[in-house]
Amino acid sequence: MLTLDKLNIYRRFDGDLDGWARLANGHDATDITDTDWLLIEELRQGLDLIAAGQASQTFTASLESRLLHTTADEATRQALRALR
């Protein structure tokens, strides 16, 4: 489940998974997993496709459903949409 805290860690490392793996310690290392990181990347990619008008209605509906099931709340979804 993605949370604002996990997105903040992702943002702090500017989306650099290798940098996080090398440098994270304590809170940054325990509160987010590789799986969470990859989910953020997948959702961002999907949101970018939708924003660019390159996604079908089926894809858009599927991604919206996935967002609802993989994020903790609306604030987390909005923060994810704001990541660029």
PDB file of N, CA, C and O in Angstrom:
ATOM      1  N   MET A   1       0.844  -1.177   0.000  1.00  0.00           N
ATOM      2  CA  MET A   1       0.000   0.000   0.000  1.00  0.00           C
ATOM      3  C   MET A   1       0.892   1.244   0.000  1.00  0.00           C
ATOM      4  O   MET A   1       1.737   1.414   0.879  1.00  0.00           O
ATOM      5  N   LEU A   2       0.696   2.093  -0.978  1.00  0.00           N
ATOM      6  CA  LEU A   2       1.475   3.325  -1.045  1.00  0.00           C
ATOM      7  C   LEU A   2       0.877   4.371  -0.110  1.00  0.00           C
ATOM      8  O   LEU A   2      -0.341   4.526  -0.019  1.00  0.00           O
ATOM      9  N   THR A   3       1.757   5.078   0.576  1.00  0.00           N
ATOM     10  CA  THR A   3       1.363   6.132   1.504  1.00  0.00           C
ATOM     11  C   THR A   3       2.119   7.408   1.157  1.00  0.00           C
ATOM     12  O   THR A   3       3.059   7.389   0.362  1.00  0.00           O
ATOM     13  N   LEU A   4       1.699   8.513   1.761  1.00  0.00           N
ATOM     14  CA  LEU A   4       2.428   9.767   1.567  1.00  0.00           C
ATOM     15  C   LEU A   4       3.872   9.628   2.029  1.00  0.00           C
ATOM     16  O   LEU A   4       4.784  10.175   1.410  1.00  0.00           O
ATOM     17  N   ASP A   5       4.075   8.901   3.108  1.00  0.00           N
ATOM     18  CA  ASP A   5       5.423   8.703   3.628  1.00  0.00           C
ATOM     19  C   ASP A   5       6.321   8.025   2.588  1.00  0.00           C
ATOM     20  O   ASP A   5       7.463   8.438   2.390  1.00  0.00           O
ATOM     21  N   LYS A   6       5.810   6.997   1.932  1.00  0.00           N
ATOM     22  CA  LYS A   6       6.589   6.298   0.904  1.00  0.00           C
ATOM     23  C   LYS A   6       6.860   7.208  -0.288  1.00  0.00           C
ATOM     24  O   LYS A   6       7.957   7.191  -0.847  1.00  0.00           O
ATOM     25  N   LEU A   7       5.869   8.000  -0.679  1.00  0.00           N
ATOM     26  CA  LEU A   7       6.087   8.933  -1.788  1.00  0.00           C
ATOM     27  C   LEU A   7       7.122   9.994  -1.423  1.00  0.00           C
ATOM     28  O   LEU A   7       7.898  10.425  -2.276  1.00  0.00           O
ATOM     29  N   ASN A   8       7.136  10.417  -0.158  1.00  0.00           N
ATOM     30  CA  ASN A   8       8.136  11.396   0.274  1.00  0.00           C
ATOM     31  C   ASN A   8       9.545  10.817   0.211  1.00  0.00           C
ATOM     32  O   ASN A   8      10.487  11.520  -0.155  1.00  0.00           O
ATOM     33  N   ILE A   9       9.696   9.545   0.562  1.00  0.00           N
ATOM     34  CA  ILE A   9      11.001   8.890   0.451  1.00  0.00           C
ATOM     35  C   ILE A   9      11.399   8.814  -1.016  1.00  0.00           C
ATOM     36  O   ILE A   9      12.536   9.129  -1.368  1.00  0.00           O
ATOM     37  N   TYR A  10      10.478   8.401  -1.867  1.00  0.00           N
ATOM     38  CA  TYR A  10      10.727   8.323  -3.311  1.00  0.00           C
ATOM     39  C   TYR A  10      11.168   9.695  -3.833  1.00  0.00           C
ATOM     40  O   TYR A  10      12.130   9.795  -4.595  1.00  0.00           O
ATOM     41  N   ARG A  11      10.469  10.732  -3.426  1.00  0.00           N
ATOM     42  CA  ARG A  11      10.776  12.099  -3.858  1.00  0.00           C
ATOM     43  C   ARG A  11      12.145  12.542  -3.333  1.00  0.00           C
ATOM     44  O   ARG A  11      12.907  13.194  -4.048  1.00  0.00           O
ATOM     45  N   ARG A  12      12.453  12.185  -2.085  1.00  0.00           N
ATOM     46  CA  ARG A  12      13.726  12.590  -1.485  1.00  0.00           C
ATOM     47  C   ARG A  12      14.911  12.031  -2.270  1.00  0.00           C
ATOM     48  O   ARG A  12      15.962  12.667  -2.351  1.00  0.00           O
ATOM     49  N   PHE A  13      14.737  10.837  -2.848  1.00  0.00           N
ATOM     50  CA  PHE A  13      15.796  10.231  -3.657  1.00  0.00           C
ATOM     51  C   PHE A  13      15.588  10.497  -5.146  1.00  0.00           C
ATOM     52  O   PHE A  13      16.247   9.891  -5.992  1.00  0.00           O
ATOM     53  N   ASP A  14      14.667  11.406  -5.458  1.00  0.00           N
ATOM     54  CA  ASP A  14      14.397  11.834  -6.835  1.00  0.00           C
ATOM     55  C   ASP A  14      14.126  10.650  -7.759  1.00  0.00           C
ATOM     56  O   ASP A  14      14.514  10.665  -8.927  1.00  0.00           O
ATOM     57  N   GLY A  15      13.459   9.626  -7.232  1.00  0.00           N
ATOM     58  CA  GLY A  15      13.106   8.462  -8.036  1.00  0.00           C
ATOM     59  C   GLY A  15      14.270   7.549  -8.377  1.00  0.00           C
ATOM     60  O   GLY A  15      14.124   6.649  -9.204  1.00  0.00           O
ATOM     61  N   ASP A  16      15.415   7.763  -7.759  1.00  0.00           N
ATOM     62  CA  ASP A  16      16.618   6.975  -8.063  1.00  0.00           C
ATOM     63  C   ASP A  16      16.673   5.734  -7.169  1.00  0.00           C
ATOM     64  O   ASP A  16      17.123   5.799  -6.025  1.00  0.00           O
ATOM     65  N   LEU A  17      16.213   4.616  -7.703  1.00  0.00           N
ATOM     66  CA  LEU A  17      16.177   3.365  -6.936  1.00  0.00           C
ATOM     67  C   LEU A  17      17.571   2.940  -6.495  1.00  0.00           C
ATOM     68  O   LEU A  17      17.750   2.507  -5.357  1.00  0.00           O
ATOM     69  N   ASP A  18      18.554   3.056  -7.369  1.00  0.00           N
ATOM     70  CA  ASP A  18      19.920   2.676  -7.000  1.00  0.00           C
ATOM     71  C   ASP A  18      20.458   3.564  -5.886  1.00  0.00           C
ATOM     72  O   ASP A  18      21.113   3.080  -4.963  1.00  0.00           O
ATOM     73  N   GLY A  19      20.184   4.855  -5.969  1.00  0.00           N
ATOM     74  CA  GLY A  19      20.617   5.773  -4.919  1.00  0.00           C
ATOM     75  C   GLY A  19      19.989   5.428  -3.584  1.00  0.00           C
ATOM     76  O   GLY A  19      20.657   5.458  -2.551  1.00  0.00           O
ATOM     77  N   TRP A  20      18.704   5.101  -3.603  1.00  0.00           N
ATOM     78  CA  TRP A  20      18.021   4.702  -2.371  1.00  0.00           C
ATOM     79  C   TRP A  20      18.640   3.424  -1.813  1.00  0.00           C
ATOM     80  O   TRP A  20      18.881   3.323  -0.611  1.00  0.00           O
ATOM     81  N   ALA A  21      18.898   2.444  -2.687  1.00  0.00           N
ATOM     82  CA  ALA A  21      19.456   1.163  -2.241  1.00  0.00           C
ATOM     83  C   ALA A  21      20.839   1.351  -1.618  1.00  0.00           C
ATOM     84  O   ALA A  21      21.192   0.650  -0.669  1.00  0.00           O
ATOM     85  N   ARG A  22      21.618   2.290  -2.144  1.00  0.00           N
ATOM     86  CA  ARG A  22      22.972   2.520  -1.633  1.00  0.00           C
ATOM     87  C   ARG A  22      23.002   3.387  -0.381  1.00  0.00           C
ATOM     88  O   ARG A  22      23.812   3.161   0.518  1.00  0.00           O
ATOM     89  N   LEU A  23      22.118   4.381  -0.323  1.00  0.00           N
ATOM     90  CA  LEU A  23      22.248   5.401   0.710  1.00  0.00           C
ATOM     91  C   LEU A  23      21.207   5.354   1.820  1.00  0.00           C
ATOM     92  O   LEU A  23      21.410   5.953   2.876  1.00  0.00           O
ATOM     93  N   ALA A  24      20.115   4.664   1.606  1.00  0.00           N
ATOM     94  CA  ALA A  24      19.031   4.682   2.595  1.00  0.00           C
ATOM     95  C   ALA A  24      19.449   3.988   3.880  1.00  0.00           C
ATOM     96  O   ALA A  24      20.152   2.978   3.872  1.00  0.00           O
ATOM     97  N   ASN A  25      18.991   4.563   4.981  1.00  0.00           N
ATOM     98  CA  ASN A  25      19.211   3.937   6.277  1.00  0.00           C
ATOM     99  C   ASN A  25      18.032   4.272   7.178  1.00  0.00           C
ATOM    100  O   ASN A  25      17.281   5.207   6.902  1.00  0.00           O
ATOM    101  N   GLY A  26      17.874   3.533   8.222  1.00  0.00           N
ATOM    102  CA  GLY A  26      16.808   3.799   9.184  1.00  0.00           C
ATOM    103  C   GLY A  26      15.440   3.843   8.539  1.00  0.00           C
ATOM    104  O   GLY A  26      15.035   2.913   7.841  1.00  0.00           O
ATOM    105  N   HIS A  27      14.744   4.919   8.775  1.00  0.00           N
ATOM    106  CA  HIS A  27      13.376   5.118   8.295  1.00  0.00           C
ATOM    107  C   HIS A  27      13.281   4.967   6.780  1.00  0.00           C
ATOM    108  O   HIS A  27      12.366   4.309   6.285  1.00  0.00           O
ATOM    109  N   ASP A  28      14.202   5.559   6.044  1.00  0.00           N
ATOM    110  CA  ASP A  28      14.167   5.492   4.580  1.00  0.00           C
ATOM    111  C   ASP A  28      14.329   4.071   4.071  1.00  0.00           C
ATOM    112  O   ASP A  28      13.805   3.735   3.009  1.00  0.00           O
ATOM    113  N   ALA A  29      15.036   3.242   4.800  1.00  0.00           N
ATOM    114  CA  ALA A  29      15.299   1.872   4.347  1.00  0.00           C
ATOM    115  C   ALA A  29      14.186   0.908   4.733  1.00  0.00           C
ATOM    116  O   ALA A  29      13.982  -0.099   4.056  1.00  0.00           O
ATOM    117  N   THR A  30      13.471   1.197   5.799  1.00  0.00           N
ATOM    118  CA  THR A  30      12.494   0.227   6.294  1.00  0.00           C
ATOM    119  C   THR A  30      11.060   0.527   5.882  1.00  0.00           C
ATOM    120  O   THR A  30      10.221  -0.374   5.897  1.00  0.00           O
ATOM    121  N   ASP A  31      10.761   1.750   5.520  1.00  0.00           N
ATOM    122  CA  ASP A  31       9.370   2.103   5.247  1.00  0.00           C
ATOM    123  C   ASP A  31       8.946   1.951   3.791  1.00  0.00           C
ATOM    124  O   ASP A  31       7.765   2.103   3.479  1.00  0.00           O
ATOM    125  N   ILE A  32       9.876   1.657   2.901  1.00  0.00           N
ATOM    126  CA  ILE A  32       9.533   1.466   1.499  1.00  0.00           C
ATOM    127  C   ILE A  32      10.323   0.268   0.977  1.00  0.00           C
ATOM    128  O   ILE A  32      11.474   0.058   1.359  1.00  0.00           O
ATOM    129  N   THR A  33       9.701  -0.504   0.112  1.00  0.00           N
ATOM    130  CA  THR A  33      10.358  -1.687  -0.447  1.00  0.00           C
ATOM    131  C   THR A  33      10.625  -1.488  -1.935  1.00  0.00           C
ATOM    132  O   THR A  33      10.132  -0.541  -2.546  1.00  0.00           O
ATOM    133  N   ASP A  34      11.406  -2.389  -2.501  1.00  0.00           N
ATOM    134  CA  ASP A  34      11.622  -2.366  -3.952  1.00  0.00           C
ATOM    135  C   ASP A  34      10.293  -2.469  -4.685  1.00  0.00           C
ATOM    136  O   ASP A  34      10.085  -1.808  -5.703  1.00  0.00           O
ATOM    137  N   THR A  35       9.404  -3.292  -4.170  1.00  0.00           N
ATOM    138  CA  THR A  35       8.092  -3.483  -4.791  1.00  0.00           C
ATOM    139  C   THR A  35       7.294  -2.183  -4.783  1.00  0.00           C
ATOM    140  O   THR A  35       6.646  -1.842  -5.773  1.00  0.00           O
ATOM    141  N   ASP A  36       7.341  -1.453  -3.655  1.00  0.00           N
ATOM    142  CA  ASP A  36       6.666  -0.152  -3.582  1.00  0.00           C
ATOM    143  C   ASP A  36       7.252   0.804  -4.617  1.00  0.00           C
ATOM    144  O   ASP A  36       6.525   1.508  -5.317  1.00  0.00           O
ATOM    145  N   TRP A  37       8.574   0.813  -4.697  1.00  0.00           N
ATOM    146  CA  TRP A  37       9.278   1.719  -5.611  1.00  0.00           C
ATOM    147  C   TRP A  37       8.853   1.450  -7.053  1.00  0.00           C
ATOM    148  O   TRP A  37       8.554   2.376  -7.807  1.00  0.00           O
ATOM    149  N   LEU A  38       8.831   0.183  -7.422  1.00  0.00           N
ATOM    150  CA  LEU A  38       8.446  -0.186  -8.787  1.00  0.00           C
ATOM    151  C   LEU A  38       6.975   0.124  -9.052  1.00  0.00           C
ATOM    152  O   LEU A  38       6.620   0.501 -10.168  1.00  0.00           O
ATOM    153  N   LEU A  39       6.120  -0.027  -8.049  1.00  0.00           N
ATOM    154  CA  LEU A  39       4.714   0.322  -8.206  1.00  0.00           C
ATOM    155  C   LEU A  39       4.567   1.819  -8.480  1.00  0.00           C
ATOM    156  O   LEU A  39       3.789   2.219  -9.346  1.00  0.00           O
ATOM    157  N   ILE A  40       5.304   2.634  -7.753  1.00  0.00           N
ATOM    158  CA  ILE A  40       5.270   4.078  -7.998  1.00  0.00           C
ATOM    159  C   ILE A  40       5.672   4.365  -9.441  1.00  0.00           C
ATOM    160  O   ILE A  40       5.018   5.152 -10.126  1.00  0.00           O
ATOM    161  N   GLU A  41       6.744   3.730  -9.903  1.00  0.00           N
ATOM    162  CA  GLU A  41       7.204   3.930 -11.286  1.00  0.00           C
ATOM    163  C   GLU A  41       6.127   3.526 -12.290  1.00  0.00           C
ATOM    164  O   GLU A  41       5.869   4.256 -13.247  1.00  0.00           O
ATOM    165  N   GLU A  42       5.499   2.375 -12.082  1.00  0.00           N
ATOM    166  CA  GLU A  42       4.462   1.892 -13.003  1.00  0.00           C
ATOM    167  C   GLU A  42       3.261   2.833 -13.026  1.00  0.00           C
ATOM    168  O   GLU A  42       2.735   3.146 -14.094  1.00  0.00           O
ATOM    169  N   LEU A  43       2.832   3.278 -11.860  1.00  0.00           N
ATOM    170  CA  LEU A  43       1.688   4.181 -11.797  1.00  0.00           C
ATOM    171  C   LEU A  43       2.017   5.530 -12.430  1.00  0.00           C
ATOM    172  O   LEU A  43       1.187   6.103 -13.135  1.00  0.00           O
ATOM    173  N   ARG A  44       3.207   6.032 -12.187  1.00  0.00           N
ATOM    174  CA  ARG A  44       3.621   7.299 -12.810  1.00  0.00           C
ATOM    175  C   ARG A  44       3.627   7.180 -14.326  1.00  0.00           C
ATOM    176  O   ARG A  44       3.161   8.082 -15.022  1.00  0.00           O
ATOM    177  N   GLN A  45       4.147   6.082 -14.836  1.00  0.00           N
ATOM    178  CA  GLN A  45       4.185   5.880 -16.280  1.00  0.00           C
ATOM    179  C   GLN A  45       2.761   5.859 -16.851  1.00  0.00           C
ATOM    180  O   GLN A  45       2.489   6.477 -17.880  1.00  0.00           O
ATOM    181  N   GLY A  46       1.876   5.154 -16.185  1.00  0.00           N
ATOM    182  CA  GLY A  46       0.489   5.108 -16.635  1.00  0.00           C
ATOM    183  C   GLY A  46      -0.173   6.474 -16.596  1.00  0.00           C
ATOM    184  O   GLY A  46      -0.885   6.849 -17.528  1.00  0.00           O
ATOM    185  N   LEU A  47       0.058   7.218 -15.521  1.00  0.00           N
ATOM    186  CA  LEU A  47      -0.513   8.559 -15.410  1.00  0.00           C
ATOM    187  C   LEU A  47       0.030   9.482 -16.496  1.00  0.00           C
ATOM    188  O   LEU A  47      -0.700  10.321 -17.022  1.00  0.00           O
ATOM    189  N   ASP A  48       1.304   9.330 -16.831  1.00  0.00           N
ATOM    190  CA  ASP A  48       1.894  10.130 -17.910  1.00  0.00           C
ATOM    191  C   ASP A  48       1.249   9.805 -19.253  1.00  0.00           C
ATOM    192  O   ASP A  48       0.980  10.709 -20.045  1.00  0.00           O
ATOM    193  N   LEU A  49       0.999   8.528 -19.515  1.00  0.00           N
ATOM    194  CA  LEU A  49       0.333   8.133 -20.763  1.00  0.00           C
ATOM    195  C   LEU A  49      -1.069   8.739 -20.844  1.00  0.00           C
ATOM    196  O   LEU A  49      -1.486   9.230 -21.893  1.00  0.00           O
ATOM    197  N   ILE A  50      -1.776   8.696 -19.740  1.00  0.00           N
ATOM    198  CA  ILE A  50      -3.126   9.261 -19.704  1.00  0.00           C
ATOM    199  C   ILE A  50      -3.069  10.770 -19.935  1.00  0.00           C
ATOM    200  O   ILE A  50      -3.837  11.308 -20.732  1.00  0.00           O
ATOM    201  N   ALA A  51      -2.155  11.455 -19.234  1.00  0.00           N
ATOM    202  CA  ALA A  51      -2.031  12.907 -19.370  1.00  0.00           C
ATOM    203  C   ALA A  51      -1.672  13.317 -20.796  1.00  0.00           C
ATOM    204  O   ALA A  51      -2.077  14.383 -21.259  1.00  0.00           O
ATOM    205  N   ALA A  52      -0.915  12.471 -21.488  1.00  0.00           N
ATOM    206  CA  ALA A  52      -0.504  12.766 -22.863  1.00  0.00           C
ATOM    207  C   ALA A  52      -1.585  12.392 -23.875  1.00  0.00           C
ATOM    208  O   ALA A  52      -1.411  12.603 -25.075  1.00  0.00           O
ATOM    209  N   GLY A  53      -2.694  11.840 -23.397  1.00  0.00           N
ATOM    210  CA  GLY A  53      -3.776  11.451 -24.290  1.00  0.00           C
ATOM    211  C   GLY A  53      -3.477  10.206 -25.100  1.00  0.00           C
ATOM    212  O   GLY A  53      -4.079   9.990 -26.152  1.00  0.00           O
ATOM    213  N   GLN A  54      -2.552   9.383 -24.622  1.00  0.00           N
ATOM    214  CA  GLN A  54      -2.130   8.196 -25.357  1.00  0.00           C
ATOM    215  C   GLN A  54      -2.689   6.898 -24.778  1.00  0.00           C
ATOM    216  O   GLN A  54      -2.243   5.809 -25.140  1.00  0.00           O
ATOM    217  N   ALA A  55      -3.659   7.017 -23.884  1.00  0.00           N
ATOM    218  CA  ALA A  55      -4.206   5.821 -23.237  1.00  0.00           C
ATOM    219  C   ALA A  55      -5.661   5.612 -23.650  1.00  0.00           C
ATOM    220  O   ALA A  55      -6.415   6.568 -23.836  1.00  0.00           O
ATOM    221  N   SER A  56      -6.030   4.364 -23.787  1.00  0.00           N
ATOM    222  CA  SER A  56      -7.419   4.031 -24.102  1.00  0.00           C
ATOM    223  C   SER A  56      -8.287   4.227 -22.862  1.00  0.00           C
ATOM    224  O   SER A  56      -7.781   4.364 -21.748  1.00  0.00           O
ATOM    225  N   GLN A  57      -9.590   4.237 -23.072  1.00  0.00           N
ATOM    226  CA  GLN A  57     -10.511   4.340 -21.941  1.00  0.00           C
ATOM    227  C   GLN A  57     -10.386   3.133 -21.024  1.00  0.00           C
ATOM    228  O   GLN A  57     -10.496   3.261 -19.804  1.00  0.00           O
ATOM    229  N   THR A  58     -10.156   1.970 -21.604  1.00  0.00           N
ATOM    230  CA  THR A  58      -9.998   0.751 -20.810  1.00  0.00           C
ATOM    231  C   THR A  58      -8.760   0.842 -19.930  1.00  0.00           C
ATOM    232  O   THR A  58      -8.809   0.503 -18.748  1.00  0.00           O
ATOM    233  N   PHE A  59      -7.642   1.302 -20.507  1.00  0.00           N
ATOM    234  CA  PHE A  59      -6.405   1.459 -19.747  1.00  0.00           C
ATOM    235  C   PHE A  59      -6.612   2.474 -18.626  1.00  0.00           C
ATOM    236  O   PHE A  59      -6.199   2.244 -17.489  1.00  0.00           O
ATOM    237  N   THR A  60      -7.250   3.590 -18.948  1.00  0.00           N
ATOM    238  CA  THR A  60      -7.486   4.640 -17.957  1.00  0.00           C
ATOM    239  C   THR A  60      -8.321   4.111 -16.795  1.00  0.00           C
ATOM    240  O   THR A  60      -7.991   4.352 -15.634  1.00  0.00           O
ATOM    241  N   ALA A  61      -9.395   3.396 -17.099  1.00  0.00           N
ATOM    242  CA  ALA A  61     -10.247   2.834 -16.044  1.00  0.00           C
ATOM    243  C   ALA A  61      -9.478   1.825 -15.203  1.00  0.00           C
ATOM    244  O   ALA A  61      -9.629   1.785 -13.982  1.00  0.00           O
ATOM    245  N   SER A  62      -8.656   1.015 -15.853  1.00  0.00           N
ATOM    246  CA  SER A  62      -7.858   0.017 -15.139  1.00  0.00           C
ATOM    247  C   SER A  62      -6.854   0.685 -14.207  1.00  0.00           C
ATOM    248  O   SER A  62      -6.673   0.250 -13.070  1.00  0.00           O
ATOM    249  N   LEU A  63      -6.205   1.740 -14.686  1.00  0.00           N
ATOM    250  CA  LEU A  63      -5.223   2.435 -13.854  1.00  0.00           C
ATOM    251  C   LEU A  63      -5.906   3.125 -12.676  1.00  0.00           C
ATOM    252  O   LEU A  63      -5.392   3.097 -11.558  1.00  0.00           O
ATOM    253  N   GLU A  64      -7.051   3.738 -12.920  1.00  0.00           N
ATOM    254  CA  GLU A  64      -7.774   4.394 -11.826  1.00  0.00           C
ATOM    255  C   GLU A  64      -8.169   3.375 -10.753  1.00  0.00           C
ATOM    256  O   GLU A  64      -8.077   3.658  -9.558  1.00  0.00           O
ATOM    257  N   SER A  65      -8.602   2.205 -11.180  1.00  0.00           N
ATOM    258  CA  SER A  65      -8.942   1.142 -10.233  1.00  0.00           C
ATOM    259  C   SER A  65      -7.705   0.702  -9.455  1.00  0.00           C
ATOM    260  O   SER A  65      -7.760   0.497  -8.243  1.00  0.00           O
ATOM    261  N   ARG A  66      -6.605   0.563 -10.159  1.00  0.00           N
ATOM    262  CA  ARG A  66      -5.355   0.160  -9.499  1.00  0.00           C
ATOM    263  C   ARG A  66      -4.916   1.217  -8.489  1.00  0.00           C
ATOM    264  O   ARG A  66      -4.451   0.880  -7.400  1.00  0.00           O
ATOM    265  N   LEU A  67      -5.062   2.491  -8.843  1.00  0.00           N
ATOM    266  CA  LEU A  67      -4.728   3.566  -7.910  1.00  0.00           C
ATOM    267  C   LEU A  67      -5.557   3.454  -6.633  1.00  0.00           C
ATOM    268  O   LEU A  67      -5.028   3.594  -5.530  1.00  0.00           O
ATOM    269  N   LEU A  68      -6.840   3.205  -6.783  1.00  0.00           N
ATOM    270  CA  LEU A  68      -7.722   3.085  -5.619  1.00  0.00           C
ATOM    271  C   LEU A  68      -7.331   1.923  -4.715  1.00  0.00           C
ATOM    272  O   LEU A  68      -7.467   2.006  -3.494  1.00  0.00           O
ATOM    273  N   HIS A  69      -6.849   0.843  -5.313  1.00  0.00           N
ATOM    274  CA  HIS A  69      -6.532  -0.360  -4.540  1.00  0.00           C
ATOM    275  C   HIS A  69      -5.105  -0.397  -4.000  1.00  0.00           C
ATOM    276  O   HIS A  69      -4.794  -1.226  -3.146  1.00  0.00           O
ATOM    277  N   THR A  70      -4.238   0.484  -4.483  1.00  0.00           N
ATOM    278  CA  THR A  70      -2.833   0.419  -4.065  1.00  0.00           C
ATOM    279  C   THR A  70      -2.359   1.649  -3.302  1.00  0.00           C
ATOM    280  O   THR A  70      -1.196   1.718  -2.904  1.00  0.00           O
ATOM    281  N   THR A  71      -3.247   2.623  -3.093  1.00  0.00           N
ATOM    282  CA  THR A  71      -2.872   3.822  -2.344  1.00  0.00           C
ATOM    283  C   THR A  71      -3.732   3.933  -1.092  1.00  0.00           C
ATOM    284  O   THR A  71      -4.875   3.475  -1.061  1.00  0.00           O
ATOM    285  N   ALA A  72      -3.168   4.541  -0.073  1.00  0.00           N
ATOM    286  CA  ALA A  72      -3.832   4.604   1.231  1.00  0.00           C
ATOM    287  C   ALA A  72      -5.040   5.533   1.246  1.00  0.00           C
ATOM    288  O   ALA A  72      -6.029   5.261   1.927  1.00  0.00           O
ATOM    289  N   ASP A  73      -4.960   6.637   0.488  1.00  0.00           N
ATOM    290  CA  ASP A  73      -6.038   7.624   0.556  1.00  0.00           C
ATOM    291  C   ASP A  73      -5.946   8.593  -0.618  1.00  0.00           C
ATOM    292  O   ASP A  73      -5.038   8.510  -1.445  1.00  0.00           O
ATOM    293  N   GLU A  74      -6.904   9.509  -0.671  1.00  0.00           N
ATOM    294  CA  GLU A  74      -6.954  10.480  -1.770  1.00  0.00           C
ATOM    295  C   GLU A  74      -5.730  11.391  -1.763  1.00  0.00           C
ATOM    296  O   GLU A  74      -5.228  11.753  -2.827  1.00  0.00           O
ATOM    297  N   ALA A  75      -5.245  11.764  -0.590  1.00  0.00           N
ATOM    298  CA  ALA A  75      -4.060  12.623  -0.516  1.00  0.00           C
ATOM    299  C   ALA A  75      -2.857  11.944  -1.171  1.00  0.00           C
ATOM    300  O   ALA A  75      -2.070  12.600  -1.853  1.00  0.00           O
ATOM    301  N   THR A  76      -2.716  10.652  -0.969  1.00  0.00           N
ATOM    302  CA  THR A  76      -1.621   9.902  -1.590  1.00  0.00           C
ATOM    303  C   THR A  76      -1.797   9.864  -3.101  1.00  0.00           C
ATOM    304  O   THR A  76      -0.828  10.024  -3.843  1.00  0.00           O
ATOM    305  N   ARG A  77      -3.025   9.653  -3.561  1.00  0.00           N
ATOM    306  CA  ARG A  77      -3.273   9.636  -5.009  1.00  0.00           C
ATOM    307  C   ARG A  77      -2.957  10.989  -5.632  1.00  0.00           C
ATOM    308  O   ARG A  77      -2.376  11.053  -6.716  1.00  0.00           O
ATOM    309  N   GLN A  78      -3.333  12.063  -4.959  1.00  0.00           N
ATOM    310  CA  GLN A  78      -3.051  13.398  -5.489  1.00  0.00           C
ATOM    311  C   GLN A  78      -1.545  13.674  -5.514  1.00  0.00           C
ATOM    312  O   GLN A  78      -1.041  14.274  -6.463  1.00  0.00           O
ATOM    313  N   ALA A  79      -0.834  13.243  -4.483  1.00  0.00           N
ATOM    314  CA  ALA A  79       0.620  13.426  -4.452  1.00  0.00           C
ATOM    315  C   ALA A  79       1.286  12.632  -5.567  1.00  0.00           C
ATOM    316  O   ALA A  79       2.247  13.102  -6.176  1.00  0.00           O
ATOM    317  N   LEU A  80       0.787  11.446  -5.834  1.00  0.00           N
ATOM    318  CA  LEU A  80       1.329  10.624  -6.917  1.00  0.00           C
ATOM    319  C   LEU A  80       1.085  11.298  -8.262  1.00  0.00           C
ATOM    320  O   LEU A  80       1.970  11.314  -9.118  1.00  0.00           O
ATOM    321  N   ARG A  81      -0.095  11.848  -8.451  1.00  0.00           N
ATOM    322  CA  ARG A  81      -0.402  12.554  -9.699  1.00  0.00           C
ATOM    323  C   ARG A  81       0.494  13.782  -9.879  1.00  0.00           C
ATOM    324  O   ARG A  81       0.809  14.166 -11.005  1.00  0.00           O
ATOM    325  N   ALA A  82       0.899  14.392  -8.771  1.00  0.00           N
ATOM    326  CA  ALA A  82       1.718  15.605  -8.832  1.00  0.00           C
ATOM    327  C   ALA A  82       3.194  15.321  -9.095  1.00  0.00           C
ATOM    328  O   ALA A  82       3.936  16.228  -9.472  1.00  0.00           O
ATOM    329  N   LEU A  83       3.631  14.078  -8.903  1.00  0.00           N
ATOM    330  CA  LEU A  83       5.035  13.742  -9.168  1.00  0.00           C
ATOM    331  C   LEU A  83       5.330  13.914 -10.647  1.00  0.00           C
ATOM    332  O   LEU A  83       4.553  13.447 -11.481  1.00  0.00           O
ATOM    333  N   ARG A  84       6.399  14.551 -10.987  1.00  0.00           N
ATOM    334  CA  ARG A  84       6.803  14.712 -12.391  1.00  0.00           C
ATOM    335  C   ARG A  84       8.251  14.392 -12.547  1.00  0.00           C
ATOM    336  O   ARG A  84       8.784  14.468 -13.654  1.00  0.00           O
TER     337      ARG A  84
END
